[in-house]
Amino acid sequence: MAKIEFYEALSKLLLQQDKLTQSDLARVQRLMEQIEEGSLSALLMKEYAGSDGLPEFLIRLGLCSDKDVAAAITDITGLALVHATHYPAKAILEPPISARFFKEYKLVIIENNPEEIVVATVDPAKRYAIDALEMALDKPVTLRIGVLSDINEAIEKQSGSDKSAMDRILEDIEGDSLVEYDVEHLKDMASEAPVVRIVNLIMQKALESKASDIHIEPFEQKLVVRLRVDGVLQDLNAPPVNSTAAVISRIKIMAKLNIAERRIPQDGRINLQIQGKDVDLRVSTLPTLYGESVVIRLLEKSGLVFDFASLGFSGKALAQFLDILALPHGIVLITGPTGSGKTTTLYAALNRLNDISRKIITVEDPVEYQLEGINQVQVQSKIGLDFPAALRSIVRQDPDVIMIGEMRDKETASIAIQSALTGHLVLSTLHTNDAVGGIARMLDMGLEDYLLTSTLNAILAQRLVRCLCVSCRRAYVVSEALIQQLSLRRLQATGDIVFYEATGCADCTHVGYQGRQMIVELLVMTDNLRNAIIQGTDSVALQQQAINEGMLTLYEDGLQKVFAGVTSLSEVLRVSIGK
């Protein structure tokens, strides 16, 4: 396939797969034309030196991920994709072919057989490099497709440097050049290429790891960078402590925060396109003893799942929840700690309710995802637009469904109850440990029990458990002692009970888990529960009453996922009862 024909096919496929937009493709094509004509500035010509093919331009400009590009090329060419573990640790060929040749043309030799050379490449259209290799070795070359990051890492290892991307960037930083100076000097340092690349690399690694948060924490002797992946913090190779001020200033500039103010917390947002994905980053800074601690929440706009089954809903709980959402009025509460997926569940519910026959208005702090067809209000406390103020205006907008980001106080809860009494369906969240705790929390706010019982339809408590990696999970037969201890025979009366445990492999970066699902506890209000609340029944008795009426607790729902092989027993115990 000719080079132009191959690039056209690659562009077309990436457009069809929604990995690339038409405007981004036009941008790349203009840049390639300018480089070919030599009309770019000397600085930009140097920046893009060696990137003369469409695949590398798409990756370097952040328009597509290297994995998406490699997968598309394999679909077009039919060539096999090389896994990261298949690259040799040492170079197969000795000079006269220099390491510089392989680095410049992004080639790695996988095998050197008597009859052929097997080579991994990023861009099979670069025939001049392949032809040169065939001529030098006097052997035919068989091509494989490699992921750019994997090829770069393999080249570094084979050249003997074995340096990480962070190490290579830090070589450009002088040992004492990043100490803390005045604001103008910080601006200058934050704009320097090494610091920009450090911050970009941290964000890229976070997206590749599917992290939900980036934690950047300054201490006296080191700067710590950690990623929260599937709810668990993991260390990341961090820059030196003397780069702290510049790195944090770079992030604050990107988030349009005041870099001169380091004494009070600040909040901001960054909108970026990383690896072809639109990512919204919420930035929070907090003054600490040795500098500002920064936490960045990553919200991938294309990564929101609206399907209840994919989120972890199943069986009776799913059917009941959908019936609750179909009710014309009342209050539905989602409870759980921070980071338990409450907002995602709310958005999934709104997406199901969103049709031409309903007007939906939300009031949020902040608006995390923009949903087409839904009126979303951003709380702005500085100008007096808090939850109560927004809600008072919302009810005059003739909505059918109202979503409140969080029930924070009695005034907000009272307006929500009045809205439910006047025929609106109200969705909101609370911070409680279980479903029954939501009732106690609302009563503690000072709400009247008769108003609560007449408007509350259901409370959903949820947690997120990590899903076992299907490539490496290991089955084991549960011991009889554990079966008796956990009363597992109520779920499987006879035979061996088989659970799965995490082991770890390359697919899950040796963690043993990939992704998360919800375990849920759905409390549906019944006449018996309403009577018990009005009579002042305590939470323990209310919980037992709900269980007697068929409610599955978080632990019981988690056990069902353990039996199904979705997660491990240790994960359910850790999340549901803290063991």
Solvent accessible surface area in square Angstrom, and as a share of the most:
residue,aa,sasa,rsa
1,M,139,0.62
2,A,65,0.50
3,K,80,0.34
4,I,131,0.66
5,E,94,0.42
6,F,5,0.02
7,Y,23,0.09
8,E,112,0.50
9,A,32,0.25
10,L,0,0.00
11,S,9,0.06
12,K,125,0.53
13,L,36,0.18
14,L,0,0.00
15,L,48,0.24
16,Q,119,0.53
17,Q,73,0.32
18,D,127,0.66
19,K,77,0.32
20,L,8,0.04
21,T,73,0.42
22,Q,119,0.53
23,S,82,0.53
24,D,18,0.09
25,L,9,0.04
26,A,35,0.27
27,R,104,0.38
28,V,0,0.00
29,Q,85,0.38
30,R,138,0.50
31,L,22,0.11
32,M,42,0.19
33,E,97,0.44
34,Q,74,0.33
35,I,37,0.19
36,E,156,0.70
37,E,131,0.59
38,G,46,0.45
39,S,74,0.48
40,L,30,0.15
41,S,62,0.40
42,A,89,0.69
43,L,138,0.69
44,L,74,0.37
45,M,65,0.29
46,K,160,0.68
47,E,92,0.41
48,Y,34,0.13
49,A,72,0.56
50,G,40,0.38
51,S,4,0.03
52,D,67,0.35
53,G,0,0.00
54,L,6,0.03
55,P,0,0.00
56,E,5,0.02
57,F,2,0.01
58,L,0,0.00
59,I,30,0.15
60,R,103,0.38
61,L,30,0.15
62,G,13,0.13
63,L,2,0.01
64,C,2,0.01
65,S,10,0.06
66,D,12,0.06
67,K,127,0.54
68,D,31,0.16
69,V,1,0.01
70,A,3,0.02
71,A,46,0.35
72,A,0,0.00
73,I,1,0.00
74,T,22,0.13
75,D,98,0.51
76,I,38,0.19
77,T,48,0.28
78,G,66,0.64
79,L,53,0.26
80,A,55,0.43
81,L,88,0.44
82,V,11,0.06
83,H,76,0.34
84,A,51,0.40
85,T,90,0.52
86,H,116,0.52
87,Y,25,0.09
88,P,33,0.21
89,A,77,0.60
90,K,167,0.71
91,A,46,0.35
92,I,62,0.32
93,L,35,0.18
94,E,127,0.57
95,P,106,0.67
96,P,134,0.84
97,I,26,0.13
98,S,58,0.37
99,A,57,0.44
100,R,188,0.68
101,F,41,0.17
102,F,27,0.11
103,K,109,0.46
104,E,82,0.37
105,Y,55,0.21
106,K,37,0.16
107,L,3,0.01
108,V,2,0.01
109,I,8,0.04
110,I,23,0.12
111,E,79,0.35
112,N,64,0.33
113,N,38,0.19
114,P,121,0.76
115,E,113,0.51
116,E,43,0.20
117,I,1,0.01
118,V,4,0.03
119,V,0,0.00
120,A,0,0.00
121,T,3,0.02
122,V,5,0.03
123,D,2,0.01
124,P,15,0.09
125,A,12,0.09
126,K,8,0.03
127,R,107,0.39
128,Y,98,0.37
129,A,3,0.02
130,I,1,0.01
131,D,64,0.33
132,A,47,0.36
133,L,1,0.01
134,E,47,0.21
135,M,165,0.73
136,A,67,0.52
137,L,41,0.20
138,D,130,0.67
139,K,53,0.23
140,P,80,0.50
141,V,19,0.11
142,T,42,0.24
143,L,17,0.08
144,R,75,0.27
145,I,0,0.00
146,G,2,0.02
147,V,9,0.05
148,L,16,0.08
149,S,47,0.30
150,D,29,0.15
151,I,0,0.00
152,N,45,0.23
153,E,94,0.42
154,A,4,0.03
155,I,12,0.06
156,E,16,0.07
157,K,91,0.39
158,Q,39,0.17
159,S,62,0.40
160,G,63,0.60
161,S,46,0.30
162,D,93,0.48
163,K,82,0.35
164,S,45,0.29
165,A,30,0.23
166,M,6,0.03
167,D,58,0.30
168,R,79,0.29
169,I,17,0.09
170,L,39,0.19
171,E,108,0.48
172,D,83,0.43
173,I,25,0.13
174,E,122,0.55
175,G,64,0.62
176,D,107,0.55
177,S,38,0.24
178,L,3,0.02
179,V,65,0.37
180,E,105,0.47
181,Y,103,0.39
182,D,94,0.49
183,V,42,0.24
184,E,113,0.51
185,H,69,0.31
186,L,3,0.02
187,K,87,0.37
188,D,88,0.46
189,M,3,0.01
190,A,0,0.00
191,S,75,0.49
192,E,82,0.37
193,A,57,0.44
194,P,20,0.13
195,V,1,0.00
196,V,32,0.18
197,R,96,0.35
198,I,0,0.00
199,V,2,0.01
200,N,68,0.35
201,L,22,0.11
202,I,3,0.02
203,M,1,0.01
204,Q,65,0.29
205,K,76,0.32
206,A,0,0.00
207,L,15,0.08
208,E,62,0.28
209,S,46,0.30
210,K,172,0.73
211,A,9,0.07
212,S,32,0.21
213,D,8,0.04
214,I,0,0.00
215,H,28,0.12
216,I,1,0.01
217,E,28,0.13
218,P,7,0.05
219,F,97,0.41
220,E,106,0.47
221,Q,145,0.64
222,K,121,0.51
223,L,5,0.03
224,V,24,0.14
225,V,1,0.01
226,R,75,0.27
227,L,6,0.03
228,R,75,0.27
229,V,20,0.11
230,D,25,0.13
231,G,23,0.22
232,V,52,0.30
233,L,52,0.26
234,Q,64,0.28
235,D,117,0.61
236,L,38,0.19
237,N,76,0.39
238,A,29,0.22
239,P,4,0.03
240,P,52,0.33
241,V,58,0.33
242,N,42,0.21
243,S,0,0.00
244,T,17,0.10
245,A,17,0.13
246,A,0,0.00
247,V,0,0.00
248,I,8,0.04
249,S,6,0.04
250,R,48,0.18
251,I,1,0.01
252,K,2,0.01
253,I,61,0.31
254,M,30,0.13
255,A,4,0.03
256,K,179,0.76
257,L,27,0.13
258,N,83,0.42
259,I,11,0.05
260,A,56,0.43
261,E,26,0.12
262,R,79,0.29
263,R,193,0.70
264,I,98,0.50
265,P,81,0.51
266,Q,25,0.11
267,D,112,0.58
268,G,14,0.14
269,R,89,0.33
270,I,7,0.04
271,N,105,0.54
272,L,52,0.26
273,Q,66,0.29
274,I,21,0.11
275,Q,20,0.09
276,G,21,0.20
277,K,69,0.29
278,D,73,0.38
279,V,1,0.00
280,D,6,0.03
281,L,0,0.00
282,R,55,0.20
283,V,3,0.01
284,S,48,0.31
285,T,1,0.00
286,L,99,0.49
287,P,44,0.28
288,T,62,0.36
289,L,155,0.77
290,Y,101,0.38
291,G,31,0.30
292,E,12,0.05
293,S,19,0.12
294,V,0,0.00
295,V,47,0.27
296,I,1,0.00
297,R,66,0.24
298,L,15,0.07
299,L,10,0.05
300,E,47,0.21
301,K,99,0.42
302,S,87,0.56
303,G,43,0.41
304,L,29,0.14
305,V,66,0.38
306,F,68,0.28
307,D,75,0.39
308,F,13,0.06
309,A,59,0.46
310,S,59,0.38
311,L,21,0.10
312,G,3,0.03
313,F,2,0.01
314,S,65,0.42
315,G,59,0.56
316,K,107,0.46
317,A,18,0.14
318,L,38,0.19
319,A,55,0.43
320,Q,58,0.26
321,F,1,0.00
322,L,42,0.21
323,D,94,0.49
324,I,13,0.07
325,L,3,0.01
326,A,73,0.56
327,L,75,0.37
328,P,96,0.60
329,H,95,0.42
330,G,3,0.02
331,I,0,0.00
332,V,1,0.00
333,L,0,0.00
334,I,2,0.01
335,T,0,0.00
336,G,0,0.00
337,P,57,0.36
338,T,107,0.62
339,G,45,0.43
340,S,4,0.03
341,G,18,0.18
342,K,17,0.07
343,T,45,0.26
344,T,39,0.23
345,T,0,0.00
346,L,4,0.02
347,Y,0,0.00
348,A,1,0.00
349,A,2,0.01
350,L,0,0.00
351,N,64,0.33
352,R,140,0.51
353,L,6,0.03
354,N,48,0.24
355,D,63,0.33
356,I,183,0.93
357,S,87,0.56
358,R,83,0.30
359,K,74,0.31
360,I,2,0.01
361,I,7,0.04
362,T,0,0.00
363,V,0,0.00
364,E,5,0.02
365,D,60,0.31
366,P,36,0.22
367,V,19,0.11
368,E,30,0.14
369,Y,29,0.11
370,Q,161,0.72
371,L,21,0.10
372,E,165,0.74
373,G,61,0.59
374,I,16,0.08
375,N,74,0.38
376,Q,46,0.20
377,V,41,0.24
378,Q,59,0.26
379,V,9,0.05
380,Q,88,0.39
381,S,80,0.52
382,K,205,0.87
383,I,128,0.65
384,G,48,0.46
385,L,53,0.26
386,D,58,0.30
387,F,8,0.03
388,P,10,0.06
389,A,25,0.19
390,A,3,0.02
391,L,1,0.00
392,R,107,0.39
393,S,55,0.35
394,I,6,0.03
395,V,50,0.29
396,R,180,0.66
397,Q,100,0.45
398,D,116,0.60
399,P,5,0.03
400,D,64,0.33
401,V,2,0.01
402,I,0,0.00
403,M,2,0.01
404,I,0,0.00
405,G,21,0.20
406,E,40,0.18
407,M,3,0.01
408,R,107,0.39
409,D,59,0.31
410,K,106,0.45
411,E,86,0.38
412,T,0,0.00
413,A,0,0.00
414,S,38,0.24
415,I,25,0.13
416,A,1,0.00
417,I,2,0.01
418,Q,94,0.42
419,S,3,0.02
420,A,3,0.02
421,L,85,0.42
422,T,99,0.57
423,G,41,0.39
424,H,24,0.11
425,L,3,0.02
426,V,0,0.00
427,L,2,0.01
428,S,0,0.00
429,T,5,0.03
430,L,1,0.01
431,H,84,0.38
432,T,17,0.10
433,N,118,0.60
434,D,46,0.24
435,A,0,0.00
436,V,3,0.02
437,G,19,0.19
438,G,0,0.00
439,I,1,0.01
440,A,37,0.29
441,R,90,0.33
442,M,0,0.00
443,L,61,0.30
444,D,117,0.60
445,M,21,0.09
446,G,38,0.36
447,L,16,0.08
448,E,90,0.40
449,D,44,0.23
450,Y,127,0.48
451,L,41,0.21
452,L,0,0.00
453,T,5,0.03
454,S,73,0.47
455,T,5,0.03
456,L,0,0.00
457,N,18,0.09
458,A,0,0.00
459,I,0,0.00
460,L,0,0.00
461,A,0,0.00
462,Q,0,0.00
463,R,27,0.10
464,L,34,0.17
465,V,0,0.00
466,R,35,0.13
467,C,19,0.11
468,L,7,0.04
469,C,1,0.00
470,V,119,0.68
471,S,71,0.46
472,C,21,0.13
473,R,84,0.31
474,R,136,0.49
475,A,55,0.43
476,Y,71,0.27
477,V,90,0.52
478,V,5,0.03
479,S,66,0.43
480,E,96,0.43
481,A,75,0.58
482,L,49,0.24
483,I,5,0.02
484,Q,130,0.58
485,Q,139,0.62
486,L,28,0.14
487,S,63,0.41
488,L,0,0.00
489,R,81,0.29
490,R,118,0.43
491,L,68,0.34
492,Q,56,0.25
493,A,81,0.63
494,T,109,0.63
495,G,50,0.48
496,D,101,0.52
497,I,0,0.00
498,V,65,0.37
499,F,0,0.00
500,Y,57,0.22
501,E,61,0.27
502,A,34,0.27
503,T,58,0.34
504,G,22,0.21
505,C,28,0.17
506,A,43,0.33
507,D,73,0.38
508,C,5,0.03
509,T,103,0.60
510,H,135,0.60
511,V,56,0.32
512,G,0,0.00
513,Y,21,0.08
514,Q,91,0.40
515,G,37,0.35
516,R,74,0.27
517,Q,45,0.20
518,M,3,0.01
519,I,0,0.00
520,V,4,0.02
521,E,4,0.02
522,L,9,0.04
523,L,2,0.01
524,V,40,0.23
525,M,12,0.05
526,T,45,0.26
527,D,103,0.53
528,N,89,0.45
529,L,2,0.01
530,R,67,0.24
531,N,81,0.42
532,A,15,0.12
533,I,6,0.03
534,I,91,0.46
535,Q,147,0.65
536,G,63,0.60
537,T,47,0.27
538,D,92,0.47
539,S,46,0.30
540,V,122,0.70
541,A,44,0.34
542,L,7,0.03
543,Q,42,0.19
544,Q,93,0.41
545,Q,53,0.23
546,A,3,0.02
547,I,65,0.33
548,N,106,0.54
549,E,66,0.29
550,G,34,0.33
551,M,18,0.08
552,L,69,0.34
553,T,23,0.14
554,L,10,0.05
555,Y,42,0.16
556,E,38,0.17
557,D,9,0.05
558,G,0,0.00
559,L,0,0.00
560,Q,79,0.35
561,K,14,0.06
562,V,0,0.00
563,F,52,0.22
564,A,72,0.56
565,G,2,0.02
566,V,43,0.25
567,T,0,0.00
568,S,4,0.03
569,L,13,0.06
570,S,74,0.48
571,E,3,0.01
572,V,0,0.00
573,L,33,0.16
574,R,103,0.38
575,V,26,0.15
576,S,23,0.15
577,I,87,0.44
578,G,65,0.62
579,K,166,0.70
